[in-house]
Amino acid sequence: MNRGYTVVMTHRPEGIPAPALADEDLIRELRHLHRTRHDAFISGSEDAFETHTARMLELEREYLFRFPDAGPDPSRTRAGRRRAAGVPA
């Protein structure tokens, strides 16, 4: 329905730049990319996989920039698990 204004859709195959996304949109986009990663790897063309990878890395970097304390739990790393178990590094 036209209400007296025109909607202009711009084609952005690379998506909206990560810094321009609201926090909620950034998180939603990351979840979507993580859910579709396997399909892009198994079924996607080389170009599709490269595009998926580039976008995923862009969004992950932005997420860690905004939420620096959201990195992996130290107990999920080998060194962190060794420290927790009292094993010298």
PyMOL Python script that loads the backbone (N, CA, C, O; Angstrom):
from pymol import cmd

cmd.read_pdbstr("""\
ATOM      1  N   MET A   1       0.845  -1.173   0.000  1.00  0.00           N
ATOM      2  CA  MET A   1       0.000   0.000   0.000  1.00  0.00           C
ATOM      3  C   MET A   1       0.892   1.238   0.000  1.00  0.00           C
ATOM      4  O   MET A   1       1.757   1.371   0.865  1.00  0.00           O
ATOM      5  N   ASN A   2       0.700   2.122  -0.930  1.00  0.00           N
ATOM      6  CA  ASN A   2       1.471   3.358  -1.021  1.00  0.00           C
ATOM      7  C   ASN A   2       0.771   4.434  -0.206  1.00  0.00           C
ATOM      8  O   ASN A   2      -0.390   4.754  -0.463  1.00  0.00           O
ATOM      9  N   ARG A   3       1.458   4.981   0.756  1.00  0.00           N
ATOM     10  CA  ARG A   3       0.884   6.022   1.624  1.00  0.00           C
ATOM     11  C   ARG A   3       1.500   7.379   1.331  1.00  0.00           C
ATOM     12  O   ARG A   3       1.631   8.210   2.230  1.00  0.00           O
ATOM     13  N   GLY A   4       1.874   7.607   0.097  1.00  0.00           N
ATOM     14  CA  GLY A   4       2.412   8.902  -0.273  1.00  0.00           C
ATOM     15  C   GLY A   4       3.918   9.004  -0.133  1.00  0.00           C
ATOM     16  O   GLY A   4       4.460  10.103  -0.249  1.00  0.00           O
ATOM     17  N   TYR A   5       4.608   7.918   0.109  1.00  0.00           N
ATOM     18  CA  TYR A   5       6.061   7.949   0.174  1.00  0.00           C
ATOM     19  C   TYR A   5       6.611   6.759  -0.598  1.00  0.00           C
ATOM     20  O   TYR A   5       5.904   5.790  -0.871  1.00  0.00           O
ATOM     21  N   THR A   6       7.859   6.855  -0.933  1.00  0.00           N
ATOM     22  CA  THR A   6       8.518   5.806  -1.699  1.00  0.00           C
ATOM     23  C   THR A   6       9.574   5.149  -0.840  1.00  0.00           C
ATOM     24  O   THR A   6      10.369   5.825  -0.187  1.00  0.00           O
ATOM     25  N   VAL A   7       9.579   3.844  -0.843  1.00  0.00           N
ATOM     26  CA  VAL A   7      10.593   3.091  -0.127  1.00  0.00           C
ATOM     27  C   VAL A   7      11.660   2.702  -1.134  1.00  0.00           C
ATOM     28  O   VAL A   7      11.366   2.090  -2.161  1.00  0.00           O
ATOM     29  N   VAL A   8      12.884   3.056  -0.837  1.00  0.00           N
ATOM     30  CA  VAL A   8      13.993   2.718  -1.720  1.00  0.00           C
ATOM     31  C   VAL A   8      14.796   1.611  -1.057  1.00  0.00           C
ATOM     32  O   VAL A   8      15.322   1.780   0.043  1.00  0.00           O
ATOM     33  N   MET A   9      14.882   0.496  -1.729  1.00  0.00           N
ATOM     34  CA  MET A   9      15.663  -0.626  -1.225  1.00  0.00           C
ATOM     35  C   MET A   9      17.016  -0.590  -1.913  1.00  0.00           C
ATOM     36  O   MET A   9      17.090  -0.593  -3.142  1.00  0.00           O
ATOM     37  N   THR A  10      18.060  -0.556  -1.150  1.00  0.00           N
ATOM     38  CA  THR A  10      19.390  -0.597  -1.732  1.00  0.00           C
ATOM     39  C   THR A  10      19.922  -2.007  -1.599  1.00  0.00           C
ATOM     40  O   THR A  10      19.751  -2.645  -0.561  1.00  0.00           O
ATOM     41  N   HIS A  11      20.552  -2.486  -2.620  1.00  0.00           N
ATOM     42  CA  HIS A  11      21.105  -3.829  -2.621  1.00  0.00           C
ATOM     43  C   HIS A  11      22.468  -3.804  -1.947  1.00  0.00           C
ATOM     44  O   HIS A  11      23.386  -3.120  -2.402  1.00  0.00           O
ATOM     45  N   ARG A  12      22.590  -4.546  -0.870  1.00  0.00           N
ATOM     46  CA  ARG A  12      23.851  -4.640  -0.139  1.00  0.00           C
ATOM     47  C   ARG A  12      24.192  -6.107   0.055  1.00  0.00           C
ATOM     48  O   ARG A  12      23.875  -6.685   1.094  1.00  0.00           O
ATOM     49  N   PRO A  13      24.831  -6.711  -0.930  1.00  0.00           N
ATOM     50  CA  PRO A  13      25.139  -8.137  -0.776  1.00  0.00           C
ATOM     51  C   PRO A  13      26.040  -8.416   0.421  1.00  0.00           C
ATOM     52  O   PRO A  13      26.025  -9.521   0.965  1.00  0.00           O
ATOM     53  N   GLU A  14      26.817  -7.434   0.830  1.00  0.00           N
ATOM     54  CA  GLU A  14      27.711  -7.627   1.973  1.00  0.00           C
ATOM     55  C   GLU A  14      27.016  -7.330   3.294  1.00  0.00           C
ATOM     56  O   GLU A  14      27.606  -7.536   4.355  1.00  0.00           O
ATOM     57  N   GLY A  15      25.794  -6.859   3.254  1.00  0.00           N
ATOM     58  CA  GLY A  15      25.049  -6.552   4.466  1.00  0.00           C
ATOM     59  C   GLY A  15      25.348  -5.157   4.979  1.00  0.00           C
ATOM     60  O   GLY A  15      26.235  -4.471   4.470  1.00  0.00           O
ATOM     61  N   ILE A  16      24.612  -4.752   5.974  1.00  0.00           N
ATOM     62  CA  ILE A  16      24.824  -3.463   6.622  1.00  0.00           C
ATOM     63  C   ILE A  16      26.143  -3.541   7.384  1.00  0.00           C
ATOM     64  O   ILE A  16      26.392  -4.536   8.065  1.00  0.00           O
ATOM     65  N   PRO A  17      26.990  -2.528   7.290  1.00  0.00           N
ATOM     66  CA  PRO A  17      28.267  -2.580   8.022  1.00  0.00           C
ATOM     67  C   PRO A  17      28.037  -2.864   9.506  1.00  0.00           C
ATOM     68  O   PRO A  17      27.135  -2.293  10.120  1.00  0.00           O
ATOM     69  N   ALA A  18      28.834  -3.726  10.064  1.00  0.00           N
ATOM     70  CA  ALA A  18      28.659  -4.154  11.451  1.00  0.00           C
ATOM     71  C   ALA A  18      28.570  -2.986  12.435  1.00  0.00           C
ATOM     72  O   ALA A  18      27.724  -3.028  13.327  1.00  0.00           O
ATOM     73  N   PRO A  19      29.408  -1.938  12.315  1.00  0.00           N
ATOM     74  CA  PRO A  19      29.306  -0.836  13.279  1.00  0.00           C
ATOM     75  C   PRO A  19      27.967  -0.095  13.215  1.00  0.00           C
ATOM     76  O   PRO A  19      27.593   0.588  14.168  1.00  0.00           O
ATOM     77  N   ALA A  20      27.245  -0.225  12.100  1.00  0.00           N
ATOM     78  CA  ALA A  20      25.965   0.476  11.951  1.00  0.00           C
ATOM     79  C   ALA A  20      24.795  -0.314  12.533  1.00  0.00           C
ATOM     80  O   ALA A  20      23.685   0.212  12.615  1.00  0.00           O
ATOM     81  N   LEU A  21      25.014  -1.552  12.932  1.00  0.00           N
ATOM     82  CA  LEU A  21      23.944  -2.379  13.485  1.00  0.00           C
ATOM     83  C   LEU A  21      23.724  -2.076  14.958  1.00  0.00           C
ATOM     84  O   LEU A  21      24.674  -1.846  15.706  1.00  0.00           O
ATOM     85  N   ALA A  22      22.472  -2.078  15.363  1.00  0.00           N
ATOM     86  CA  ALA A  22      22.151  -1.988  16.788  1.00  0.00           C
ATOM     87  C   ALA A  22      22.609  -3.282  17.452  1.00  0.00           C
ATOM     88  O   ALA A  22      22.761  -4.302  16.779  1.00  0.00           O
ATOM     89  N   ASP A  23      22.829  -3.252  18.761  1.00  0.00           N
ATOM     90  CA  ASP A  23      23.302  -4.444  19.470  1.00  0.00           C
ATOM     91  C   ASP A  23      22.420  -5.661  19.194  1.00  0.00           C
ATOM     92  O   ASP A  23      22.929  -6.747  18.917  1.00  0.00           O
ATOM     93  N   GLU A  24      21.097  -5.483  19.270  1.00  0.00           N
ATOM     94  CA  GLU A  24      20.174  -6.604  19.066  1.00  0.00           C
ATOM     95  C   GLU A  24      20.306  -7.162  17.649  1.00  0.00           C
ATOM     96  O   GLU A  24      20.261  -8.377  17.453  1.00  0.00           O
ATOM     97  N   ASP A  25      20.466  -6.283  16.666  1.00  0.00           N
ATOM     98  CA  ASP A  25      20.612  -6.721  15.276  1.00  0.00           C
ATOM     99  C   ASP A  25      21.931  -7.446  15.068  1.00  0.00           C
ATOM    100  O   ASP A  25      21.986  -8.445  14.350  1.00  0.00           O
ATOM    101  N   LEU A  26      22.982  -6.956  15.685  1.00  0.00           N
ATOM    102  CA  LEU A  26      24.286  -7.606  15.591  1.00  0.00           C
ATOM    103  C   LEU A  26      24.208  -9.030  16.141  1.00  0.00           C
ATOM    104  O   LEU A  26      24.695  -9.968  15.510  1.00  0.00           O
ATOM    105  N   ILE A  27      23.607  -9.188  17.294  1.00  0.00           N
ATOM    106  CA  ILE A  27      23.478 -10.506  17.914  1.00  0.00           C
ATOM    107  C   ILE A  27      22.608 -11.421  17.054  1.00  0.00           C
ATOM    108  O   ILE A  27      22.936 -12.594  16.874  1.00  0.00           O
ATOM    109  N   ARG A  28      21.512 -10.902  16.526  1.00  0.00           N
ATOM    110  CA  ARG A  28      20.635 -11.703  15.660  1.00  0.00           C
ATOM    111  C   ARG A  28      21.380 -12.157  14.409  1.00  0.00           C
ATOM    112  O   ARG A  28      21.277 -13.319  14.017  1.00  0.00           O
ATOM    113  N   GLU A  29      22.124 -11.259  13.784  1.00  0.00           N
ATOM    114  CA  GLU A  29      22.875 -11.602  12.576  1.00  0.00           C
ATOM    115  C   GLU A  29      23.948 -12.651  12.869  1.00  0.00           C
ATOM    116  O   GLU A  29      24.153 -13.569  12.075  1.00  0.00           O
ATOM    117  N   LEU A  30      24.629 -12.515  14.002  1.00  0.00           N
ATOM    118  CA  LEU A  30      25.641 -13.508  14.379  1.00  0.00           C
ATOM    119  C   LEU A  30      25.014 -14.885  14.581  1.00  0.00           C
ATOM    120  O   LEU A  30      25.547 -15.892  14.116  1.00  0.00           O
ATOM    121  N   ARG A  31      23.889 -14.920  15.270  1.00  0.00           N
ATOM    122  CA  ARG A  31      23.214 -16.207  15.482  1.00  0.00           C
ATOM    123  C   ARG A  31      22.837 -16.849  14.157  1.00  0.00           C
ATOM    124  O   ARG A  31      23.007 -18.053  13.966  1.00  0.00           O
ATOM    125  N   HIS A  32      22.325 -16.038  13.247  1.00  0.00           N
ATOM    126  CA  HIS A  32      21.936 -16.560  11.932  1.00  0.00           C
ATOM    127  C   HIS A  32      23.160 -17.111  11.188  1.00  0.00           C
ATOM    128  O   HIS A  32      23.111 -18.207  10.630  1.00  0.00           O
ATOM    129  N   LEU A  33      24.239 -16.354  11.185  1.00  0.00           N
ATOM    130  CA  LEU A  33      25.443 -16.824  10.489  1.00  0.00           C
ATOM    131  C   LEU A  33      26.002 -18.101  11.104  1.00  0.00           C
ATOM    132  O   LEU A  33      26.452 -18.995  10.387  1.00  0.00           O
ATOM    133  N   HIS A  34      25.972 -18.186  12.419  1.00  0.00           N
ATOM    134  CA  HIS A  34      26.476 -19.396  13.059  1.00  0.00           C
ATOM    135  C   HIS A  34      25.582 -20.597  12.747  1.00  0.00           C
ATOM    136  O   HIS A  34      26.080 -21.712  12.588  1.00  0.00           O
ATOM    137  N   ARG A  35      24.260 -20.378  12.657  1.00  0.00           N
ATOM    138  CA  ARG A  35      23.348 -21.473  12.297  1.00  0.00           C
ATOM    139  C   ARG A  35      23.543 -21.936  10.863  1.00  0.00           C
ATOM    140  O   ARG A  35      23.360 -23.117  10.565  1.00  0.00           O
ATOM    141  N   THR A  36      23.913 -21.024   9.968  1.00  0.00           N
ATOM    142  CA  THR A  36      24.018 -21.366   8.542  1.00  0.00           C
ATOM    143  C   THR A  36      25.439 -21.713   8.108  1.00  0.00           C
ATOM    144  O   THR A  36      25.669 -21.968   6.926  1.00  0.00           O
ATOM    145  N   ARG A  37      26.390 -21.728   9.030  1.00  0.00           N
ATOM    146  CA  ARG A  37      27.790 -21.961   8.683  1.00  0.00           C
ATOM    147  C   ARG A  37      28.007 -23.308   8.007  1.00  0.00           C
ATOM    148  O   ARG A  37      28.679 -23.385   6.978  1.00  0.00           O
ATOM    149  N   HIS A  38      27.447 -24.362   8.572  1.00  0.00           N
ATOM    150  CA  HIS A  38      27.651 -25.698   8.017  1.00  0.00           C
ATOM    151  C   HIS A  38      27.112 -25.793   6.586  1.00  0.00           C
ATOM    152  O   HIS A  38      27.772 -26.353   5.711  1.00  0.00           O
ATOM    153  N   ASP A  39      25.934 -25.256   6.353  1.00  0.00           N
ATOM    154  CA  ASP A  39      25.367 -25.294   4.999  1.00  0.00           C
ATOM    155  C   ASP A  39      26.232 -24.523   4.011  1.00  0.00           C
ATOM    156  O   ASP A  39      26.428 -24.967   2.879  1.00  0.00           O
ATOM    157  N   ALA A  40      26.747 -23.378   4.427  1.00  0.00           N
ATOM    158  CA  ALA A  40      27.618 -22.603   3.537  1.00  0.00           C
ATOM    159  C   ALA A  40      28.884 -23.393   3.226  1.00  0.00           C
ATOM    160  O   ALA A  40      29.388 -23.345   2.104  1.00  0.00           O
ATOM    161  N   PHE A  41      29.391 -24.110   4.203  1.00  0.00           N
ATOM    162  CA  PHE A  41      30.611 -24.896   4.023  1.00  0.00           C
ATOM    163  C   PHE A  41      30.365 -26.112   3.123  1.00  0.00           C
ATOM    164  O   PHE A  41      31.153 -26.390   2.219  1.00  0.00           O
ATOM    165  N   ILE A  42      29.292 -26.819   3.371  1.00  0.00           N
ATOM    166  CA  ILE A  42      29.007 -28.058   2.639  1.00  0.00           C
ATOM    167  C   ILE A  42      28.400 -27.795   1.264  1.00  0.00           C
ATOM    168  O   ILE A  42      28.816 -28.403   0.278  1.00  0.00           O
ATOM    169  N   SER A  43      27.435 -26.906   1.192  1.00  0.00           N
ATOM    170  CA  SER A  43      26.642 -26.756  -0.030  1.00  0.00           C
ATOM    171  C   SER A  43      26.907 -25.482  -0.824  1.00  0.00           C
ATOM    172  O   SER A  43      26.523 -25.392  -1.990  1.00  0.00           O
ATOM    173  N   GLY A  44      27.548 -24.513  -0.218  1.00  0.00           N
ATOM    174  CA  GLY A  44      27.722 -23.238  -0.893  1.00  0.00           C
ATOM    175  C   GLY A  44      28.858 -23.258  -1.902  1.00  0.00           C
ATOM    176  O   GLY A  44      29.768 -24.083  -1.828  1.00  0.00           O
ATOM    177  N   SER A  45      28.782 -22.341  -2.837  1.00  0.00           N
ATOM    178  CA  SER A  45      29.888 -22.178  -3.783  1.00  0.00           C
ATOM    179  C   SER A  45      31.086 -21.610  -3.040  1.00  0.00           C
ATOM    180  O   SER A  45      30.964 -21.173  -1.896  1.00  0.00           O
ATOM    181  N   GLU A  46      32.232 -21.617  -3.684  1.00  0.00           N
ATOM    182  CA  GLU A  46      33.428 -21.047  -3.064  1.00  0.00           C
ATOM    183  C   GLU A  46      33.208 -19.572  -2.743  1.00  0.00           C
ATOM    184  O   GLU A  46      33.590 -19.099  -1.672  1.00  0.00           O
ATOM    185  N   ASP A  47      32.589 -18.850  -3.679  1.00  0.00           N
ATOM    186  CA  ASP A  47      32.305 -17.426  -3.443  1.00  0.00           C
ATOM    187  C   ASP A  47      31.351 -17.232  -2.271  1.00  0.00           C
ATOM    188  O   ASP A  47      31.547 -16.341  -1.445  1.00  0.00           O
ATOM    189  N   ALA A  48      30.317 -18.070  -2.202  1.00  0.00           N
ATOM    190  CA  ALA A  48      29.350 -17.954  -1.109  1.00  0.00           C
ATOM    191  C   ALA A  48      30.022 -18.216   0.234  1.00  0.00           C
ATOM    192  O   ALA A  48      29.759 -17.519   1.214  1.00  0.00           O
ATOM    193  N   PHE A  49      30.884 -19.214   0.273  1.00  0.00           N
ATOM    194  CA  PHE A  49      31.577 -19.533   1.517  1.00  0.00           C
ATOM    195  C   PHE A  49      32.528 -18.407   1.922  1.00  0.00           C
ATOM    196  O   PHE A  49      32.612 -18.061   3.101  1.00  0.00           O
ATOM    197  N   GLU A  50      33.232 -17.844   0.966  1.00  0.00           N
ATOM    198  CA  GLU A  50      34.137 -16.724   1.265  1.00  0.00           C
ATOM    199  C   GLU A  50      33.358 -15.509   1.764  1.00  0.00           C
ATOM    200  O   GLU A  50      33.787 -14.834   2.700  1.00  0.00           O
ATOM    201  N   THR A  51      32.222 -15.235   1.142  1.00  0.00           N
ATOM    202  CA  THR A  51      31.382 -14.112   1.576  1.00  0.00           C
ATOM    203  C   THR A  51      30.858 -14.371   2.981  1.00  0.00           C
ATOM    204  O   THR A  51      30.871 -13.474   3.825  1.00  0.00           O
ATOM    205  N   HIS A  52      30.401 -15.584   3.236  1.00  0.00           N
ATOM    206  CA  HIS A  52      29.896 -15.955   4.561  1.00  0.00           C
ATOM    207  C   HIS A  52      30.994 -15.788   5.611  1.00  0.00           C
ATOM    208  O   HIS A  52      30.754 -15.246   6.690  1.00  0.00           O
ATOM    209  N   THR A  53      32.194 -16.256   5.286  1.00  0.00           N
ATOM    210  CA  THR A  53      33.321 -16.162   6.210  1.00  0.00           C
ATOM    211  C   THR A  53      33.671 -14.705   6.515  1.00  0.00           C
ATOM    212  O   THR A  53      33.871 -14.338   7.673  1.00  0.00           O
ATOM    213  N   ALA A  54      33.743 -13.884   5.473  1.00  0.00           N
ATOM    214  CA  ALA A  54      34.087 -12.474   5.659  1.00  0.00           C
ATOM    215  C   ALA A  54      33.051 -11.773   6.533  1.00  0.00           C
ATOM    216  O   ALA A  54      33.406 -11.001   7.424  1.00  0.00           O
ATOM    217  N   ARG A  55      31.773 -12.042   6.278  1.00  0.00           N
ATOM    218  CA  ARG A  55      30.714 -11.404   7.063  1.00  0.00           C
ATOM    219  C   ARG A  55      30.745 -11.888   8.510  1.00  0.00           C
ATOM    220  O   ARG A  55      30.593 -11.094   9.438  1.00  0.00           O
ATOM    221  N   MET A  56      30.942 -13.185   8.698  1.00  0.00           N
ATOM    222  CA  MET A  56      30.989 -13.733  10.043  1.00  0.00           C
ATOM    223  C   MET A  56      32.128 -13.102  10.843  1.00  0.00           C
ATOM    224  O   MET A  56      31.939 -12.709  11.994  1.00  0.00           O
ATOM    225  N   LEU A  57      33.301 -13.006  10.236  1.00  0.00           N
ATOM    226  CA  LEU A  57      34.442 -12.402  10.925  1.00  0.00           C
ATOM    227  C   LEU A  57      34.201 -10.930  11.232  1.00  0.00           C
ATOM    228  O   LEU A  57      34.565 -10.451  12.307  1.00  0.00           O
ATOM    229  N   GLU A  58      33.588 -10.208  10.291  1.00  0.00           N
ATOM    230  CA  GLU A  58      33.272  -8.796  10.527  1.00  0.00           C
ATOM    231  C   GLU A  58      32.357  -8.652  11.739  1.00  0.00           C
ATOM    232  O   GLU A  58      32.604  -7.821  12.613  1.00  0.00           O
ATOM    233  N   LEU A  59      31.304  -9.460  11.791  1.00  0.00           N
ATOM    234  CA  LEU A  59      30.354  -9.357  12.893  1.00  0.00           C
ATOM    235  C   LEU A  59      30.963  -9.834  14.207  1.00  0.00           C
ATOM    236  O   LEU A  59      30.699  -9.244  15.254  1.00  0.00           O
ATOM    237  N   GLU A  60      31.772 -10.888  14.171  1.00  0.00           N
ATOM    238  CA  GLU A  60      32.410 -11.367  15.399  1.00  0.00           C
ATOM    239  C   GLU A  60      33.381 -10.341  15.955  1.00  0.00           C
ATOM    240  O   GLU A  60      33.434 -10.138  17.168  1.00  0.00           O
ATOM    241  N   ARG A  61      34.148  -9.692  15.093  1.00  0.00           N
ATOM    242  CA  ARG A  61      35.074  -8.636  15.560  1.00  0.00           C
ATOM    243  C   ARG A  61      34.301  -7.483  16.198  1.00  0.00           C
ATOM    244  O   ARG A  61      34.690  -6.963  17.244  1.00  0.00           O
ATOM    245  N   GLU A  62      33.208  -7.095  15.557  1.00  0.00           N
ATOM    246  CA  GLU A  62      32.395  -6.002  16.101  1.00  0.00           C
ATOM    247  C   GLU A  62      31.811  -6.398  17.456  1.00  0.00           C
ATOM    248  O   GLU A  62      31.786  -5.591  18.385  1.00  0.00           O
ATOM    249  N   TYR A  63      31.344  -7.633  17.565  1.00  0.00           N
ATOM    250  CA  TYR A  63      30.779  -8.108  18.829  1.00  0.00           C
ATOM    251  C   TYR A  63      31.826  -8.040  19.934  1.00  0.00           C
ATOM    252  O   TYR A  63      31.548  -7.539  21.024  1.00  0.00           O
ATOM    253  N   LEU A  64      33.027  -8.540  19.660  1.00  0.00           N
ATOM    254  CA  LEU A  64      34.082  -8.508  20.680  1.00  0.00           C
ATOM    255  C   LEU A  64      34.538  -7.091  20.992  1.00  0.00           C
ATOM    256  O   LEU A  64      34.964  -6.813  22.113  1.00  0.00           O
ATOM    257  N   PHE A  65      34.455  -6.189  20.013  1.00  0.00           N
ATOM    258  CA  PHE A  65      34.780  -4.782  20.259  1.00  0.00           C
ATOM    259  C   PHE A  65      33.757  -4.177  21.225  1.00  0.00           C
ATOM    260  O   PHE A  65      34.123  -3.477  22.169  1.00  0.00           O
ATOM    261  N   ARG A  66      32.483  -4.453  20.982  1.00  0.00           N
ATOM    262  CA  ARG A  66      31.431  -3.887  21.837  1.00  0.00           C
ATOM    263  C   ARG A  66      31.347  -4.560  23.192  1.00  0.00           C
ATOM    264  O   ARG A  66      31.040  -3.912  24.193  1.00  0.00           O
ATOM    265  N   PHE A  67      31.616  -5.840  23.230  1.00  0.00           N
ATOM    266  CA  PHE A  67      31.471  -6.623  24.452  1.00  0.00           C
ATOM    267  C   PHE A  67      32.791  -7.336  24.746  1.00  0.00           C
ATOM    268  O   PHE A  67      32.869  -8.558  24.616  1.00  0.00           O
ATOM    269  N   PRO A  68      33.828  -6.597  25.138  1.00  0.00           N
ATOM    270  CA  PRO A  68      35.161  -7.196  25.313  1.00  0.00           C
ATOM    271  C   PRO A  68      35.209  -8.290  26.381  1.00  0.00           C
ATOM    272  O   PRO A  68      36.073  -9.165  26.327  1.00  0.00           O
ATOM    273  N   ASP A  69      34.311  -8.253  27.328  1.00  0.00           N
ATOM    274  CA  ASP A  69      34.303  -9.278  28.377  1.00  0.00           C
ATOM    275  C   ASP A  69      33.550 -10.534  27.959  1.00  0.00           C
ATOM    276  O   ASP A  69      33.413 -11.468  28.748  1.00  0.00           O
ATOM    277  N   ALA A  70      33.064 -10.559  26.728  1.00  0.00           N
ATOM    278  CA  ALA A  70      32.261 -11.699  26.261  1.00  0.00           C
ATOM    279  C   ALA A  70      33.101 -12.754  25.568  1.00  0.00           C
ATOM    280  O   ALA A  70      32.550 -13.655  24.934  1.00  0.00           O
ATOM    281  N   GLY A  71      34.412 -12.668  25.670  1.00  0.00           N
ATOM    282  CA  GLY A  71      35.280 -13.664  25.047  1.00  0.00           C
ATOM    283  C   GLY A  71      35.079 -15.028  25.677  1.00  0.00           C
ATOM    284  O   GLY A  71      34.280 -15.169  26.604  1.00  0.00           O
ATOM    285  N   PRO A  72      35.782 -16.023  25.196  1.00  0.00           N
ATOM    286  CA  PRO A  72      35.587 -17.374  25.723  1.00  0.00           C
ATOM    287  C   PRO A  72      35.965 -17.484  27.191  1.00  0.00           C
ATOM    288  O   PRO A  72      36.891 -16.826  27.663  1.00  0.00           O
ATOM    289  N   ASP A  73      35.246 -18.311  27.885  1.00  0.00           N
ATOM    290  CA  ASP A  73      35.538 -18.619  29.277  1.00  0.00           C
ATOM    291  C   ASP A  73      36.918 -19.274  29.323  1.00  0.00           C
ATOM    292  O   ASP A  73      37.169 -20.199  28.551  1.00  0.00           O
ATOM    293  N   PRO A  74      37.819 -18.829  30.197  1.00  0.00           N
ATOM    294  CA  PRO A  74      39.161 -19.407  30.253  1.00  0.00           C
ATOM    295  C   PRO A  74      39.157 -20.933  30.436  1.00  0.00           C
ATOM    296  O   PRO A  74      40.093 -21.606  30.004  1.00  0.00           O
ATOM    297  N   SER A  75      38.120 -21.478  31.067  1.00  0.00           N
ATOM    298  CA  SER A  75      38.078 -22.921  31.256  1.00  0.00           C
ATOM    299  C   SER A  75      37.816 -23.665  29.945  1.00  0.00           C
ATOM    300  O   SER A  75      37.931 -24.890  29.894  1.00  0.00           O
ATOM    301  N   ARG A  76      37.465 -22.930  28.884  1.00  0.00           N
ATOM    302  CA  ARG A  76      37.253 -23.560  27.579  1.00  0.00           C
ATOM    303  C   ARG A  76      38.539 -23.650  26.771  1.00  0.00           C
ATOM    304  O   ARG A  76      38.562 -24.288  25.718  1.00  0.00           O
ATOM    305  N   THR A  77      39.598 -23.029  27.241  1.00  0.00           N
ATOM    306  CA  THR A  77      40.877 -23.099  26.530  1.00  0.00           C
ATOM    307  C   THR A  77      41.761 -24.142  27.192  1.00  0.00           C
ATOM    308  O   THR A  77      41.565 -24.464  28.364  1.00  0.00           O
ATOM    309  N   ARG A  78      42.718 -24.666  26.467  1.00  0.00           N
ATOM    310  CA  ARG A  78      43.622 -25.679  27.040  1.00  0.00           C
ATOM    311  C   ARG A  78      44.389 -25.125  28.230  1.00  0.00           C
ATOM    312  O   ARG A  78      44.475 -25.766  29.277  1.00  0.00           O
ATOM    313  N   ALA A  79      44.945 -23.928  28.064  1.00  0.00           N
ATOM    314  CA  ALA A  79      45.732 -23.334  29.159  1.00  0.00           C
ATOM    315  C   ALA A  79      44.846 -23.079  30.378  1.00  0.00           C
ATOM    316  O   ALA A  79      45.267 -23.322  31.508  1.00  0.00           O
ATOM    317  N   GLY A  80      43.636 -22.595  30.160  1.00  0.00           N
ATOM    318  CA  GLY A  80      42.724 -22.335  31.270  1.00  0.00           C
ATOM    319  C   GLY A  80      42.328 -23.592  31.996  1.00  0.00           C
ATOM    320  O   GLY A  80      42.224 -23.589  33.223  1.00  0.00           O
ATOM    321  N   ARG A  81      42.104 -24.672  31.269  1.00  0.00           N
ATOM    322  CA  ARG A  81      41.729 -25.940  31.895  1.00  0.00           C
ATOM    323  C   ARG A  81      42.906 -26.504  32.691  1.00  0.00           C
ATOM    324  O   ARG A  81      42.721 -27.087  33.759  1.00  0.00           O
ATOM    325  N   ARG A  82      44.118 -26.324  32.158  1.00  0.00           N
ATOM    326  CA  ARG A  82      45.298 -26.799  32.897  1.00  0.00           C
ATOM    327  C   ARG A  82      45.454 -26.043  34.198  1.00  0.00           C
ATOM    328  O   ARG A  82      45.711 -26.640  35.244  1.00  0.00           O
ATOM    329  N   ARG A  83      45.296 -24.704  34.136  1.00  0.00           N
ATOM    330  CA  ARG A  83      45.395 -23.903  35.360  1.00  0.00           C
ATOM    331  C   ARG A  83      44.331 -24.327  36.359  1.00  0.00           C
ATOM    332  O   ARG A  83      44.619 -24.433  37.552  1.00  0.00           O
ATOM    333  N   ALA A  84      43.120 -24.569  35.905  1.00  0.00           N
ATOM    334  CA  ALA A  84      42.032 -24.958  36.804  1.00  0.00           C
ATOM    335  C   ALA A  84      42.305 -26.314  37.447  1.00  0.00           C
ATOM    336  O   ALA A  84      41.881 -26.571  38.573  1.00  0.00           O
ATOM    337  N   ALA A  85      43.015 -27.178  36.722  1.00  0.00           N
ATOM    338  CA  ALA A  85      43.342 -28.509  37.248  1.00  0.00           C
ATOM    339  C   ALA A  85      44.628 -28.502  38.061  1.00  0.00           C
ATOM    340  O   ALA A  85      44.992 -29.522  38.646  1.00  0.00           O
ATOM    341  N   GLY A  86      45.329 -27.356  38.107  1.00  0.00           N
ATOM    342  CA  GLY A  86      46.568 -27.270  38.844  1.00  0.00           C
ATOM    343  C   GLY A  86      47.767 -27.854  38.117  1.00  0.00           C
ATOM    344  O   GLY A  86      48.789 -28.151  38.735  1.00  0.00           O
ATOM    345  N   VAL A  87      47.644 -28.021  36.807  1.00  0.00           N
ATOM    346  CA  VAL A  87      48.739 -28.559  35.997  1.00  0.00           C
ATOM    347  C   VAL A  87      49.604 -27.389  35.529  1.00  0.00           C
ATOM    348  O   VAL A  87      49.074 -26.412  35.001  1.00  0.00           O
ATOM    349  N   PRO A  88      50.924 -27.467  35.711  1.00  0.00           N
ATOM    350  CA  PRO A  88      51.774 -26.355  35.237  1.00  0.00           C
ATOM    351  C   PRO A  88      51.711 -26.234  33.714  1.00  0.00           C
ATOM    352  O   PRO A  88      51.598 -27.231  33.001  1.00  0.00           O
ATOM    353  N   ALA A  89      51.785 -25.000  33.237  1.00  0.00           N
ATOM    354  CA  ALA A  89      51.713 -24.748  31.789  1.00  0.00           C
ATOM    355  C   ALA A  89      52.912 -25.213  31.040  1.00  0.00           C
ATOM    356  O   ALA A  89      52.975 -25.061  29.820  1.00  0.00           O
TER     357      ALA A  89
END
""", "prot")
cmd.dss("prot")
cmd.show_as("cartoon", "prot")
cmd.util.cbc("prot")
cmd.orient("prot")
